[in-house]
Amino acid sequence: MRKKIKQDNVTSYYQNTKIVDNYDCKRFSSPSGQYIDFIEKSAVKTFIGKPSYTNEIILDLASGTGRFTFLLTELGYKVIAVDYSLTMLKQIKQKSKKHNLNIICVRADINYLPFKNKSTLKANCTRFLWHYKNWKEMLKEIMRVTSGFVVFDVMNKKSLRYFITPIANRIVTHELVNETEVTNFCIENQFKISDKKFLFLFPYIFHLKLFFLSNIFQYIEKHFGSLKKYASIIFFKISH
């Protein structure tokens, strides 16, 4: 039997109707938010690429309101959107119906995915693992159901994010991870890091709350590549 998910502030937060209804607008509608959206989607598109064959299935794990779900459909994939929040999945169903898209929505706990071993080639899991201390166990479960690769991101411990996380954790928990921890995890489990990208030298909240300085932040992020190791987000692509 599948174990029931343990309720936590992350689970509760993302099932709150008010939070979900305003999720995309609050984070990605402003010029600064559009910049964040563009950079993240560009990373996912680069890492995942085009389908290997017609109607290739891909898992979009912790799909939320469907930002990456719909990006993956645009790339040509048949997407299975997986989330524990019925409120989030409802958003995807409404949007897919509006645009006449056939997206399969599955409510599941990522600790215990309802799929067979190696049942799909690729999976995307962004903006999720950084909420949990047991991210390694979750990532192993995701790798169990894939035969190819997984794209995910972590919040970098060696970044400005380190200083604001205690404040952000008052709302919803965040776990910081350094690059070495991910590297060691892959070595221990015989996974391979196929690619990685360092994004956002300045954490999201800098861009969104100090929006009048966002152009300066963007300039520094674009032109000072030598500082990339201190970026607040690291995207990884790992494979078997």
C-alpha positions in Angstrom: 0.0 0.0 0.0 1.1 3.5 -0.7 1.8 5.6 2.4 -0.2 8.7 2.9 1.7 12.0 2.6 2.5 13.7 5.9 1.0 17.1 6.0 3.5 20.0 6.2 3.5 23.7 5.6 4.5 23.2 2.0 1.6 20.8 1.3 -0.9 23.1 3.1 0.4 26.2 1.4 0.0 25.0 -2.1 -3.5 23.7 -1.5 -4.7 27.1 -0.4 -7.1 28.3 -3.0 -6.1 32.0 -2.6 -2.4 31.2 -3.0 -3.0 29.0 -6.1 -5.4 31.4 -7.8 -2.8 34.2 -7.6 0.3 32.1 -8.0 1.2 32.9 -11.6 0.1 36.5 -11.5 2.0 37.3 -8.3 5.2 35.7 -9.4 5.4 36.1 -13.2 3.2 38.9 -14.5 5.6 41.9 -13.7 8.6 42.7 -15.9 10.8 41.2 -13.2 8.6 38.1 -13.0 8.6 37.7 -16.8 12.4 37.8 -16.7 12.5 35.0 -14.1 9.9 33.0 -16.1 12.0 33.4 -19.3 15.3 32.3 -17.7 13.7 29.2 -16.0 11.8 28.1 -19.1 14.9 28.6 -21.3 16.9 26.3 -18.9 14.2 23.6 -19.0 13.9 23.8 -22.8 17.6 23.5 -23.2 18.0 20.5 -20.9 14.9 18.6 -22.1 15.0 19.3 -25.8 12.6 17.9 -28.4 10.8 14.6 -28.0 12.7 11.5 -29.2 9.7 10.2 -31.0 6.0 11.1 -31.7 3.8 11.3 -28.6 6.7 10.7 -26.3 5.5 10.8 -22.7 7.2 13.0 -20.1 6.4 13.4 -16.4 6.0 17.0 -15.1 6.4 16.4 -11.4 5.1 18.9 -8.8 3.5 20.5 -11.9 1.8 23.3 -9.9 -0.4 25.5 -12.1 1.2 24.1 -15.2 4.0 26.6 -16.2 6.3 23.8 -17.4 3.5 21.4 -18.2 2.3 23.7 -21.1 5.9 24.4 -22.1 6.5 20.7 -22.5 3.3 20.3 -24.6 4.6 23.2 -26.9 7.8 21.2 -27.3 5.7 18.3 -28.6 5.5 16.0 -25.6 2.5 14.1 -24.2 2.6 15.3 -20.6 1.5 13.6 -17.4 1.2 16.3 -14.8 1.7 15.1 -11.3 1.0 17.1 -8.1 -0.4 16.4 -4.7 -2.5 19.6 -4.7 -5.9 19.1 -6.2 -6.2 22.9 -6.3 -3.1 23.1 -8.5 -4.3 20.2 -10.8 -7.7 21.9 -11.2 -5.9 24.9 -12.7 -4.1 22.7 -15.2 -7.4 20.9 -16.2 -9.1 24.3 -16.7 -6.3 25.7 -18.8 -5.9 22.5 -20.9 -9.6 22.4 -21.6 -9.6 26.0 -22.7 -6.7 25.4 -25.1 -8.0 21.9 -26.2 -5.0 20.1 -24.9 -5.0 16.5 -23.7 -2.9 16.6 -20.5 -3.2 13.7 -18.0 -3.4 14.9 -14.4 -2.4 12.6 -11.6 -2.6 13.3 -7.9 0.3 11.7 -6.2 2.9 12.0 -3.5 6.4 12.2 -5.1 7.8 10.1 -2.3 5.6 7.2 -3.7 5.0 7.7 -7.4 2.3 5.4 -8.8 4.4 4.3 -11.8 6.4 1.2 -12.7 10.2 1.2 -12.8 11.6 3.0 -15.8 8.1 3.7 -17.1 9.1 6.9 -18.9 12.2 8.3 -20.5 12.3 11.8 -19.1 10.9 13.8 -16.1 10.9 17.4 -15.1 10.7 18.4 -11.4 11.4 22.1 -10.9 10.7 24.5 -8.0 9.9 21.6 -5.7 12.8 19.6 -4.2 14.2 22.6 -2.5 11.3 22.5 0.0 12.3 19.2 1.6 15.1 17.8 3.7 14.5 14.4 2.2 15.2 15.6 -1.4 17.6 12.8 -2.0 15.0 10.1 -1.3 12.5 12.0 -3.5 15.0 12.2 -6.3 15.8 8.5 -6.1 12.1 7.8 -6.4 11.9 10.0 -9.5 14.9 8.2 -11.0 13.2 4.9 -10.3 10.4 5.7 -12.7 12.6 7.1 -15.5 15.0 5.3 -17.8 16.6 8.5 -19.3 17.1 11.7 -17.3 15.5 14.1 -14.8 15.7 17.9 -14.8 15.5 19.5 -11.4 16.8 22.5 -9.4 18.1 23.3 -6.0 18.6 26.4 -4.0 22.3 27.0 -3.6 23.7 27.2 -0.1 26.6 29.3 -1.3 24.6 32.2 -2.4 22.7 35.3 -1.1 19.8 32.9 -0.6 21.6 31.7 2.6 20.8 35.1 4.3 17.1 35.4 3.4 16.0 31.7 3.9 15.3 32.1 7.6 12.8 34.8 6.8 11.3 33.0 3.8 10.9 29.9 6.0 8.3 31.7 8.1 5.9 31.2 5.2 7.0 27.9 3.6 10.1 25.9 4.2 13.1 25.9 1.9 16.2 23.7 2.1 19.6 24.9 0.8 21.9 22.5 -0.9 25.4 23.0 -2.3 26.7 21.7 -5.6 29.0 19.1 -3.9 26.0 17.5 -2.2 24.3 16.8 -5.5 27.6 15.6 -7.0 28.1 13.1 -4.1 24.5 12.0 -4.3 25.0 11.1 -8.0 28.2 9.3 -7.3 26.7 7.3 -4.5 23.7 6.2 -6.6 25.6 5.8 -9.9 23.8 8.6 -11.6 25.5 11.0 -14.0 25.3 14.8 -14.1 24.7 15.4 -17.8 24.5 19.2 -17.5 24.0 22.0 -15.0 23.3 25.7 -15.0 23.8 28.4 -12.4 20.9 30.9 -12.5 20.0 34.1 -10.6 22.9 35.6 -8.8 20.3 37.6 -7.0 17.4 35.6 -5.4 13.9 35.9 -6.8 12.8 38.1 -4.0 15.4 40.7 -5.0 14.0 40.9 -8.5 10.4 41.0 -7.3 10.5 43.2 -4.3 13.3 45.5 -5.4 11.9 45.6 -8.9 13.3 49.2 -9.5 16.8 47.6 -9.4 15.9 44.5 -11.4 17.6 45.8 -14.6 20.8 46.3 -12.7 20.5 42.8 -11.2 19.9 41.3 -14.7 22.9 43.2 -16.1 25.2 41.8 -13.4 23.8 38.3 -13.9 24.4 38.5 -17.6 27.9 40.0 -17.7 29.6 38.7 -14.5 29.9 35.0 -15.3 32.8 34.6 -13.0 30.3 34.9 -10.1 28.0 32.1 -11.3 29.1 29.7 -8.6 27.3 31.9 -6.2 24.0 31.9 -8.1 20.9 31.3 -6.0 19.5 28.5 -8.2 21.3 25.5 -9.8 19.6 23.5 -12.4 20.7 19.9 -12.9 20.1 17.3 -15.6 21.0 13.8 -14.3 20.8 10.5 -16.0 21.3 6.8 -15.4 
